[in-house]
Amino acid sequence: MEKAVNEAQSTLGSLIRLLGPGILMATASIGGSHLVASTQAGAKFGWQLALLVLMVNLLKYPFFRAGVSYTISTHKTLQTGYLEMGKGYLLVALGLNSLSAVVNAAALLMFSASLLSYFLPVAVPLPIMCAIVLAAILFILLAGHFKALDNVAKVIMILLVIATVAATAVAFSNGPVAPADHVSPSPWTLAAIGFLVVTMGWMPAPIEISAITSLWLKRQCKEADVTPRSAMFDFNLGYFTTVILALVFLSLGALVLHGSPQALATGSIGFAQQLVGMYASTIGEWSQSLIALIAFLCIFGSALTVYDGYSRAVAEALMLAKGKTEASHGFFAIILLIVAVVSFIIVLFFKSALLAMLSFAMTLAFITTPMFAWLNHRLVKRAPLAPEVRSGPLLTLFSYLGLVYLFGFLALFLWWKLAW
């Protein structure tokens, strides 16, 4: 009996030590989609979108899982698989990733800088705050490399989960702020399609993050003995943590902001302070600085992983297109600096419209999602996967349902844009 317990503890300890790409993916995900989209969904419509949020996460699961199942089975990245399907597929992914890289990075940079401004006793122009945050990101990624990113992500995730679950538990005990006779507006109207698209775009993250997870996993495999079992445990832990937290953030919005006379702020610093105030009003004013720190770390962690991941994906795709196998650290650094400069320029143009910038990034993610979903679906269907990660009948069904849902809703959105 004691031997069995020791073996179980040893196995669990080994799995924990191998946590990495899945936690990084969760850190990249729990940013704009959760703090903004989920919270707004609850604030505007109460609990009505809870099922949609859950469904979006579940229907996207097979396409995110592809980044792990394909790489752990073939020891190749998803983008290498795209190239093997045809160079055109790789070039499409490169183009979409390049656009998403600068837009998503700019949105998260602006958001994290807005949250950092909360700690300053005097007002500092947002571009200066963005420059400070961007300098910290570049220092961590260029000086600390993958290990620093991995460690920072794990700390952020632990703090975020504890604070958010605690705030939600207190909010449930306090009850909703909405009066008993409050009538919630319906999200199931044509006028609300734009908001639904924004909500689904980054929920739990853009699907191209799967290619980034694939890159992180391949890198981890060079440094540790990663098995299909440990890789899938890491991915599932990270993914379903994002699913649960999406519903938790929606609950906070529904309990604390829904039915409140307080309107959602649209300015960068105003919206950031409103989010912090939402936590503080439920846990207690004493927690305001702590919550502000955790919220900043959450978005900063997302920005950190997005700058690293997208830059690696773009660098690898460019090298593969040239016939080389992988990008050197020097080439990655060049791409990272280009993404940093372009994203900072975008911030200068959108510095007074945080929510507009985030909404644009989320809408772009929704539009590009079906293409990446189809690429991943097709790649996994033709690849020789390890038995531990092969799709069963239920997962295969979810994959087809996900494609129908994503392409169908994209068609509805395009019709809505033309008709309205």
Contacts in CASP RR format, 6 or more apart in sequence:
PFRMAT RR
TARGET T0000
AUTHOR 0000-0000-0000
METHOD contacts of the structure
MODEL  1
MEKAVNEAQSTLGSLIRLLGPGILMATASIGGSHLVASTQAGAKFGWQLA
LLVLMVNLLKYPFFRAGVSYTISTHKTLQTGYLEMGKGYLLVALGLNSLS
AVVNAAALLMFSASLLSYFLPVAVPLPIMCAIVLAAILFILLAGHFKALD
NVAKVIMILLVIATVAATAVAFSNGPVAPADHVSPSPWTLAAIGFLVVTM
GWMPAPIEISAITSLWLKRQCKEADVTPRSAMFDFNLGYFTTVILALVFL
SLGALVLHGSPQALATGSIGFAQQLVGMYASTIGEWSQSLIALIAFLCIF
GSALTVYDGYSRAVAEALMLAKGKTEASHGFFAIILLIVAVVSFIIVLFF
KSALLAMLSFAMTLAFITTPMFAWLNHRLVKRAPLAPEVRSGPLLTLFSY
LGLVYLFGFLALFLWWKLAW
14 230 0 8 1.000
15 230 0 8 1.000
15 233 0 8 1.000
15 234 0 8 1.000
17 224 0 8 1.000
18 220 0 8 1.000
18 224 0 8 1.000
18 226 0 8 1.000
18 230 0 8 1.000
18 231 0 8 1.000
18 233 0 8 1.000
18 234 0 8 1.000
19 154 0 8 1.000
19 234 0 8 1.000
19 237 0 8 1.000
20 150 0 8 1.000
20 153 0 8 1.000
20 154 0 8 1.000
20 216 0 8 1.000
20 220 0 8 1.000
20 234 0 8 1.000
21 68 0 8 1.000
21 213 0 8 1.000
21 216 0 8 1.000
21 217 0 8 1.000
21 220 0 8 1.000
21 231 0 8 1.000
21 234 0 8 1.000
21 235 0 8 1.000
22 68 0 8 1.000
22 213 0 8 1.000
22 216 0 8 1.000
22 234 0 8 1.000
22 235 0 8 1.000
22 237 0 8 1.000
22 238 0 8 1.000
22 239 0 8 1.000
23 150 0 8 1.000
23 153 0 8 1.000
23 154 0 8 1.000
23 157 0 8 1.000
23 234 0 8 1.000
23 237 0 8 1.000
23 238 0 8 1.000
24 149 0 8 1.000
24 150 0 8 1.000
24 153 0 8 1.000
24 213 0 8 1.000
24 216 0 8 1.000
24 305 0 8 1.000
25 64 0 8 1.000
25 205 0 8 1.000
25 209 0 8 1.000
25 212 0 8 1.000
25 213 0 8 1.000
25 216 0 8 1.000
25 235 0 8 1.000
25 238 0 8 1.000
25 239 0 8 1.000
25 242 0 8 1.000
25 305 0 8 1.000
26 153 0 8 1.000
26 157 0 8 1.000
26 238 0 8 1.000
26 239 0 8 1.000
26 241 0 8 1.000
26 242 0 8 1.000
27 153 0 8 1.000
27 156 0 8 1.000
27 157 0 8 1.000
27 301 0 8 1.000
27 302 0 8 1.000
27 304 0 8 1.000
27 305 0 8 1.000
28 205 0 8 1.000
28 209 0 8 1.000
28 212 0 8 1.000
28 301 0 8 1.000
28 302 0 8 1.000
28 305 0 8 1.000
28 306 0 8 1.000
28 309 0 8 1.000
29 202 0 8 1.000
29 204 0 8 1.000
29 205 0 8 1.000
29 209 0 8 1.000
29 242 0 8 1.000
29 302 0 8 1.000
30 157 0 8 1.000
30 160 0 8 1.000
30 204 0 8 1.000
30 241 0 8 1.000
30 242 0 8 1.000
30 245 0 8 1.000
30 298 0 8 1.000
30 302 0 8 1.000
31 108 0 8 1.000
31 111 0 8 1.000
31 202 0 8 1.000
31 298 0 8 1.000
31 299 0 8 1.000
31 302 0 8 1.000
32 107 0 8 1.000
32 108 0 8 1.000
32 111 0 8 1.000
32 202 0 8 1.000
32 299 0 8 1.000
32 302 0 8 1.000
32 358 0 8 1.000
32 362 0 8 1.000
33 201 0 8 1.000
33 202 0 8 1.000
33 203 0 8 1.000
33 204 0 8 1.000
33 205 0 8 1.000
33 246 0 8 1.000
33 362 0 8 1.000
34 204 0 8 1.000
34 242 0 8 1.000
34 245 0 8 1.000
34 246 0 8 1.000
34 249 0 8 1.000
35 111 0 8 1.000
35 249 0 8 1.000
35 275 0 8 1.000
35 295 0 8 1.000
35 298 0 8 1.000
35 299 0 8 1.000
36 111 0 8 1.000
36 355 0 8 1.000
36 358 0 8 1.000
37 198 0 8 1.000
37 199 0 8 1.000
37 201 0 8 1.000
37 202 0 8 1.000
37 203 0 8 1.000
37 362 0 8 1.000
38 53 0 8 1.000
38 199 0 8 1.000
38 203 0 8 1.000
38 246 0 8 1.000
38 247 0 8 1.000
38 249 0 8 1.000
38 250 0 8 1.000
38 253 0 8 1.000
39 249 0 8 1.000
39 250 0 8 1.000
39 252 0 8 1.000
39 253 0 8 1.000
39 257 0 8 1.000
39 275 0 8 1.000
39 278 0 8 1.000
40 195 0 8 1.000
40 199 0 8 1.000
40 253 0 8 1.000
40 264 0 8 1.000
41 49 0 8 1.000
41 53 0 8 1.000
41 187 0 8 1.000
41 195 0 8 1.000
41 199 0 8 1.000
41 250 0 8 1.000
41 253 0 8 1.000
42 49 0 8 1.000
42 250 0 8 1.000
42 251 0 8 1.000
42 252 0 8 1.000
42 253 0 8 1.000
42 254 0 8 1.000
42 257 0 8 1.000
42 258 0 8 1.000
43 253 0 8 1.000
43 254 0 8 1.000
43 257 0 8 1.000
43 258 0 8 1.000
43 260 0 8 1.000
43 264 0 8 1.000
44 185 0 8 1.000
44 187 0 8 1.000
44 195 0 8 1.000
44 258 0 8 1.000
45 184 0 8 1.000
45 185 0 8 1.000
45 186 0 8 1.000
45 187 0 8 1.000
45 258 0 8 1.000
46 178 0 8 1.000
46 184 0 8 1.000
46 250 0 8 1.000
46 253 0 8 1.000
46 254 0 8 1.000
46 258 0 8 1.000
47 250 0 8 1.000
47 254 0 8 1.000
48 184 0 8 1.000
48 186 0 8 1.000
48 187 0 8 1.000
48 188 0 8 1.000
49 187 0 8 1.000
49 196 0 8 1.000
49 199 0 8 1.000
49 250 0 8 1.000
50 247 0 8 1.000
50 250 0 8 1.000
52 187 0 8 1.000
52 196 0 8 1.000
52 199 0 8 1.000
52 200 0 8 1.000
53 199 0 8 1.000
53 203 0 8 1.000
53 246 0 8 1.000
53 247 0 8 1.000
53 250 0 8 1.000
54 243 0 8 1.000
54 246 0 8 1.000
54 247 0 8 1.000
55 405 0 8 1.000
56 199 0 8 1.000
56 200 0 8 1.000
56 203 0 8 1.000
57 203 0 8 1.000
57 204 0 8 1.000
57 242 0 8 1.000
57 243 0 8 1.000
57 246 0 8 1.000
58 243 0 8 1.000
58 398 0 8 1.000
59 398 0 8 1.000
59 401 0 8 1.000
59 402 0 8 1.000
59 405 0 8 1.000
59 406 0 8 1.000
60 203 0 8 1.000
60 204 0 8 1.000
60 207 0 8 1.000
60 369 0 8 1.000
60 373 0 8 1.000
60 402 0 8 1.000
60 406 0 8 1.000
61 239 0 8 1.000
61 395 0 8 1.000
61 398 0 8 1.000
62 376 0 8 1.000
62 377 0 8 1.000
62 380 0 8 1.000
62 391 0 8 1.000
62 395 0 8 1.000
62 396 0 8 1.000
62 398 0 8 1.000
62 399 0 8 1.000
62 402 0 8 1.000
63 207 0 8 1.000
63 210 0 8 1.000
63 372 0 8 1.000
63 373 0 8 1.000
63 376 0 8 1.000
63 377 0 8 1.000
63 399 0 8 1.000
63 402 0 8 1.000
64 204 0 8 1.000
64 205 0 8 1.000
64 207 0 8 1.000
64 209 0 8 1.000
64 210 0 8 1.000
64 213 0 8 1.000
64 235 0 8 1.000
64 239 0 8 1.000
65 210 0 8 1.000
65 235 0 8 1.000
65 239 0 8 1.000
65 389 0 8 1.000
65 395 0 8 1.000
66 78 0 8 1.000
66 210 0 8 1.000
66 376 0 8 1.000
66 377 0 8 1.000
66 379 0 8 1.000
66 380 0 8 1.000
67 78 0 8 1.000
67 210 0 8 1.000
67 211 0 8 1.000
67 213 0 8 1.000
67 214 0 8 1.000
67 217 0 8 1.000
67 376 0 8 1.000
68 213 0 8 1.000
68 214 0 8 1.000
68 217 0 8 1.000
68 231 0 8 1.000
68 232 0 8 1.000
68 234 0 8 1.000
68 235 0 8 1.000
68 389 0 8 1.000
69 228 0 8 1.000
69 232 0 8 1.000
69 380 0 8 1.000
69 385 0 8 1.000
69 386 0 8 1.000
69 389 0 8 1.000
69 390 0 8 1.000
69 391 0 8 1.000
70 76 0 8 1.000
70 78 0 8 1.000
70 81 0 8 1.000
70 214 0 8 1.000
70 376 0 8 1.000
70 379 0 8 1.000
70 380 0 8 1.000
70 383 0 8 1.000
70 385 0 8 1.000
71 77 0 8 1.000
71 78 0 8 1.000
71 214 0 8 1.000
71 217 0 8 1.000
71 218 0 8 1.000
71 221 0 8 1.000
71 231 0 8 1.000
72 217 0 8 1.000
72 221 0 8 1.000
72 226 0 8 1.000
72 227 0 8 1.000
72 228 0 8 1.000
72 231 0 8 1.000
72 232 0 8 1.000
72 386 0 8 1.000
72 389 0 8 1.000
73 228 0 8 1.000
73 383 0 8 1.000
73 384 0 8 1.000
73 385 0 8 1.000
73 386 0 8 1.000
73 389 0 8 1.000
74 383 0 8 1.000
74 384 0 8 1.000
75 218 0 8 1.000
75 221 0 8 1.000
76 218 0 8 1.000
77 211 0 8 1.000
77 214 0 8 1.000
77 215 0 8 1.000
77 218 0 8 1.000
77 316 0 8 1.000
78 210 0 8 1.000
78 211 0 8 1.000
78 214 0 8 1.000
78 375 0 8 1.000
78 376 0 8 1.000
78 379 0 8 1.000
79 90 0 8 1.000
79 93 0 8 1.000
79 211 0 8 1.000
79 214 0 8 1.000
79 215 0 8 1.000
79 313 0 8 1.000
79 316 0 8 1.000
79 317 0 8 1.000
79 320 0 8 1.000
80 320 0 8 1.000
81 379 0 8 1.000
81 383 0 8 1.000
82 89 0 8 1.000
82 90 0 8 1.000
82 93 0 8 1.000
82 375 0 8 1.000
82 379 0 8 1.000
83 89 0 8 1.000
83 90 0 8 1.000
83 320 0 8 1.000
83 321 0 8 1.000
85 375 0 8 1.000
85 378 0 8 1.000
85 379 0 8 1.000
85 382 0 8 1.000
87 321 0 8 1.000
89 375 0 8 1.000
90 317 0 8 1.000
90 320 0 8 1.000
90 321 0 8 1.000
91 321 0 8 1.000
92 371 0 8 1.000
92 375 0 8 1.000
93 208 0 8 1.000
93 211 0 8 1.000
93 317 0 8 1.000
93 372 0 8 1.000
93 375 0 8 1.000
94 314 0 8 1.000
94 317 0 8 1.000
94 318 0 8 1.000
94 321 0 8 1.000
96 208 0 8 1.000
96 368 0 8 1.000
96 371 0 8 1.000
96 372 0 8 1.000
97 208 0 8 1.000
97 211 0 8 1.000
97 310 0 8 1.000
97 313 0 8 1.000
97 314 0 8 1.000
97 317 0 8 1.000
98 314 0 8 1.000
99 364 0 8 1.000
99 368 0 8 1.000
100 206 0 8 1.000
100 208 0 8 1.000
100 310 0 8 1.000
100 361 0 8 1.000
100 364 0 8 1.000
100 365 0 8 1.000
100 368 0 8 1.000
101 306 0 8 1.000
101 310 0 8 1.000
101 311 0 8 1.000
101 313 0 8 1.000
101 314 0 8 1.000
101 339 0 8 1.000
101 343 0 8 1.000
102 339 0 8 1.000
102 342 0 8 1.000
102 343 0 8 1.000
102 346 0 8 1.000
103 343 0 8 1.000
103 346 0 8 1.000
103 360 0 8 1.000
103 361 0 8 1.000
103 364 0 8 1.000
104 206 0 8 1.000
104 306 0 8 1.000
104 310 0 8 1.000
104 361 0 8 1.000
104 365 0 8 1.000
105 303 0 8 1.000
105 306 0 8 1.000
105 307 0 8 1.000
105 310 0 8 1.000
105 339 0 8 1.000
105 340 0 8 1.000
105 343 0 8 1.000
106 342 0 8 1.000
106 343 0 8 1.000
106 344 0 8 1.000
106 346 0 8 1.000
106 347 0 8 1.000
106 350 0 8 1.000
106 357 0 8 1.000
106 361 0 8 1.000
107 354 0 8 1.000
107 357 0 8 1.000
107 358 0 8 1.000
107 360 0 8 1.000
107 361 0 8 1.000
108 299 0 8 1.000
108 302 0 8 1.000
108 303 0 8 1.000
108 306 0 8 1.000
109 130 0 8 1.000
109 133 0 8 1.000
109 134 0 8 1.000
109 137 0 8 1.000
109 303 0 8 1.000
109 343 0 8 1.000
109 344 0 8 1.000
109 347 0 8 1.000
110 126 0 8 1.000
110 130 0 8 1.000
110 268 0 8 1.000
110 347 0 8 1.000
110 350 0 8 1.000
110 351 0 8 1.000
110 354 0 8 1.000
110 357 0 8 1.000
111 268 0 8 1.000
111 272 0 8 1.000
111 299 0 8 1.000
111 303 0 8 1.000
111 354 0 8 1.000
111 358 0 8 1.000
112 133 0 8 1.000
112 296 0 8 1.000
112 299 0 8 1.000
112 300 0 8 1.000
112 301 0 8 1.000
112 302 0 8 1.000
112 303 0 8 1.000
113 126 0 8 1.000
113 129 0 8 1.000
113 130 0 8 1.000
113 132 0 8 1.000
113 133 0 8 1.000
113 268 0 8 1.000
113 347 0 8 1.000
114 126 0 8 1.000
114 129 0 8 1.000
114 268 0 8 1.000
114 269 0 8 1.000
114 270 0 8 1.000
114 271 0 8 1.000
114 272 0 8 1.000
114 354 0 8 1.000
115 272 0 8 1.000
115 276 0 8 1.000
115 292 0 8 1.000
115 295 0 8 1.000
115 296 0 8 1.000
115 299 0 8 1.000
115 300 0 8 1.000
116 129 0 8 1.000
116 132 0 8 1.000
116 133 0 8 1.000
116 296 0 8 1.000
116 300 0 8 1.000
117 123 0 8 1.000
117 124 0 8 1.000
117 126 0 8 1.000
117 129 0 8 1.000
117 269 0 8 1.000
117 272 0 8 1.000
118 269 0 8 1.000
118 272 0 8 1.000
118 273 0 8 1.000
118 276 0 8 1.000
118 292 0 8 1.000
118 296 0 8 1.000
119 289 0 8 1.000
119 292 0 8 1.000
119 293 0 8 1.000
119 296 0 8 1.000
126 268 0 8 1.000
126 269 0 8 1.000
126 347 0 8 1.000
126 351 0 8 1.000
126 352 0 8 1.000
127 344 0 8 1.000
127 347 0 8 1.000
127 348 0 8 1.000
127 351 0 8 1.000
130 344 0 8 1.000
130 347 0 8 1.000
130 351 0 8 1.000
131 344 0 8 1.000
133 300 0 8 1.000
133 303 0 8 1.000
134 340 0 8 1.000
134 343 0 8 1.000
134 344 0 8 1.000
136 300 0 8 1.000
137 300 0 8 1.000
137 303 0 8 1.000
137 304 0 8 1.000
137 307 0 8 1.000
137 340 0 8 1.000
138 307 0 8 1.000
138 336 0 8 1.000
138 337 0 8 1.000
138 340 0 8 1.000
140 148 0 8 1.000
140 149 0 8 1.000
140 152 0 8 1.000
140 304 0 8 1.000
141 148 0 8 1.000
141 149 0 8 1.000
141 304 0 8 1.000
141 307 0 8 1.000
141 308 0 8 1.000
141 336 0 8 1.000
142 333 0 8 1.000
142 336 0 8 1.000
145 329 0 8 1.000
146 216 0 8 1.000
146 219 0 8 1.000
149 304 0 8 1.000
149 305 0 8 1.000
149 308 0 8 1.000
152 301 0 8 1.000
152 304 0 8 1.000
153 301 0 8 1.000
153 304 0 8 1.000
153 305 0 8 1.000
155 297 0 8 1.000
156 297 0 8 1.000
156 298 0 8 1.000
156 300 0 8 1.000
156 301 0 8 1.000
157 241 0 8 1.000
159 294 0 8 1.000
159 297 0 8 1.000
160 245 0 8 1.000
160 294 0 8 1.000
160 297 0 8 1.000
160 298 0 8 1.000
161 241 0 8 1.000
161 245 0 8 1.000
163 279 0 8 1.000
163 290 0 8 1.000
163 291 0 8 1.000
163 294 0 8 1.000
164 245 0 8 1.000
164 248 0 8 1.000
164 249 0 8 1.000
164 252 0 8 1.000
165 248 0 8 1.000
166 283 0 8 1.000
167 252 0 8 1.000
167 279 0 8 1.000
167 282 0 8 1.000
167 283 0 8 1.000
167 291 0 8 1.000
168 248 0 8 1.000
168 251 0 8 1.000
168 252 0 8 1.000
168 255 0 8 1.000
168 282 0 8 1.000
170 282 0 8 1.000
170 283 0 8 1.000
170 284 0 8 1.000
171 251 0 8 1.000
171 252 0 8 1.000
171 255 0 8 1.000
171 256 0 8 1.000
171 282 0 8 1.000
172 251 0 8 1.000
172 255 0 8 1.000
174 255 0 8 1.000
174 282 0 8 1.000
175 255 0 8 1.000
176 254 0 8 1.000
176 255 0 8 1.000
176 258 0 8 1.000
176 259 0 8 1.000
177 255 0 8 1.000
177 256 0 8 1.000
177 257 0 8 1.000
177 258 0 8 1.000
177 259 0 8 1.000
177 260 0 8 1.000
178 184 0 8 1.000
178 258 0 8 1.000
178 259 0 8 1.000
178 260 0 8 1.000
179 259 0 8 1.000
182 258 0 8 1.000
182 259 0 8 1.000
184 258 0 8 1.000
184 259 0 8 1.000
186 192 0 8 1.000
187 195 0 8 1.000
187 196 0 8 1.000
190 416 0 8 1.000
190 420 0 8 1.000
191 420 0 8 1.000
193 412 0 8 1.000
193 413 0 8 1.000
193 416 0 8 1.000
194 363 0 8 1.000
194 413 0 8 1.000
194 416 0 8 1.000
197 362 0 8 1.000
197 363 0 8 1.000
197 366 0 8 1.000
197 409 0 8 1.000
197 413 0 8 1.000
198 359 0 8 1.000
198 362 0 8 1.000
198 363 0 8 1.000
198 366 0 8 1.000
199 362 0 8 1.000
200 366 0 8 1.000
200 409 0 8 1.000
201 362 0 8 1.000
201 363 0 8 1.000
201 365 0 8 1.000
201 366 0 8 1.000
201 369 0 8 1.000
202 361 0 8 1.000
202 362 0 8 1.000
202 365 0 8 1.000
203 246 0 8 1.000
204 239 0 8 1.000
204 242 0 8 1.000
204 243 0 8 1.000
204 246 0 8 1.000
205 242 0 8 1.000
205 365 0 8 1.000
206 365 0 8 1.000
206 368 0 8 1.000
206 369 0 8 1.000
206 372 0 8 1.000
207 368 0 8 1.000
207 369 0 8 1.000
207 372 0 8 1.000
207 373 0 8 1.000
207 376 0 8 1.000
208 310 0 8 1.000
208 313 0 8 1.000
208 368 0 8 1.000
208 372 0 8 1.000
210 372 0 8 1.000
210 376 0 8 1.000
211 313 0 8 1.000
211 372 0 8 1.000
212 305 0 8 1.000
212 309 0 8 1.000
212 310 0 8 1.000
212 312 0 8 1.000
212 313 0 8 1.000
213 235 0 8 1.000
215 309 0 8 1.000
215 312 0 8 1.000
215 313 0 8 1.000
215 316 0 8 1.000
216 309 0 8 1.000
216 312 0 8 1.000
217 226 0 8 1.000
217 231 0 8 1.000
220 226 0 8 1.000
227 388 0 8 1.000
228 386 0 8 1.000
228 388 0 8 1.000
228 389 0 8 1.000
229 388 0 8 1.000
231 389 0 8 1.000
232 388 0 8 1.000
232 389 0 8 1.000
252 278 0 8 1.000
252 279 0 8 1.000
252 282 0 8 1.000
253 278 0 8 1.000
255 282 0 8 1.000
256 278 0 8 1.000
256 281 0 8 1.000
256 282 0 8 1.000
257 264 0 8 1.000
257 278 0 8 1.000
262 274 0 8 1.000
264 271 0 8 1.000
264 274 0 8 1.000
264 355 0 8 1.000
265 271 0 8 1.000
265 273 0 8 1.000
265 274 0 8 1.000
266 353 0 8 1.000
266 354 0 8 1.000
266 355 0 8 1.000
266 356 0 8 1.000
267 352 0 8 1.000
267 353 0 8 1.000
267 354 0 8 1.000
267 355 0 8 1.000
268 351 0 8 1.000
268 352 0 8 1.000
268 353 0 8 1.000
268 354 0 8 1.000
271 354 0 8 1.000
271 355 0 8 1.000
272 295 0 8 1.000
272 354 0 8 1.000
275 295 0 8 1.000
276 288 0 8 1.000
276 291 0 8 1.000
276 292 0 8 1.000
276 295 0 8 1.000
277 288 0 8 1.000
277 291 0 8 1.000
279 287 0 8 1.000
279 288 0 8 1.000
279 291 0 8 1.000
279 295 0 8 1.000
280 287 0 8 1.000
280 288 0 8 1.000
280 291 0 8 1.000
283 291 0 8 1.000
307 336 0 8 1.000
307 339 0 8 1.000
307 340 0 8 1.000
307 343 0 8 1.000
308 336 0 8 1.000
310 339 0 8 1.000
311 332 0 8 1.000
311 335 0 8 1.000
311 336 0 8 1.000
311 339 0 8 1.000
312 327 0 8 1.000
312 332 0 8 1.000
314 335 0 8 1.000
314 339 0 8 1.000
315 327 0 8 1.000
315 331 0 8 1.000
315 332 0 8 1.000
315 334 0 8 1.000
315 335 0 8 1.000
316 326 0 8 1.000
316 327 0 8 1.000
318 327 0 8 1.000
318 331 0 8 1.000
318 335 0 8 1.000
319 325 0 8 1.000
319 326 0 8 1.000
319 327 0 8 1.000
319 331 0 8 1.000
327 335 0 8 1.000
346 357 0 8 1.000
350 356 0 8 1.000
350 357 0 8 1.000
366 410 0 8 1.000
366 413 0 8 1.000
367 410 0 8 1.000
367 413 0 8 1.000
369 406 0 8 1.000
369 410 0 8 1.000
370 403 0 8 1.000
370 406 0 8 1.000
370 407 0 8 1.000
370 410 0 8 1.000
373 402 0 8 1.000
373 403 0 8 1.000
373 406 0 8 1.000
374 403 0 8 1.000
374 407 0 8 1.000
377 399 0 8 1.000
377 403 0 8 1.000
380 391 0 8 1.000
385 391 0 8 1.000
391 399 0 8 1.000
END
